[in-house]
């Protein structure tokens, strides 16, 4: 099926460049991005690891990580960074 979309110029240029850098056609790139979006997967290849679940962690787990980080930061001697 063919359709017409209005895409901001800057976004289209970035999309074309990204598709070209991967050796993909613009059509293939956009099709895969739409499929990924519909699956709920990040369409950004950089969004891996913790970025993929950002904001979805259990609050108690986040609190535990925050506590550990705070404890570690308290042990840093500010004068050693000068």
Secondary structure as UniProt FT lines:
FT   HELIX           9..21
FT   TURN            22..23
FT   HELIX           26..39
FT   TURN            45..46
FT   HELIX           50..53
FT   TURN            54..55
FT   HELIX           59..74
FT   HELIX           78..81
//
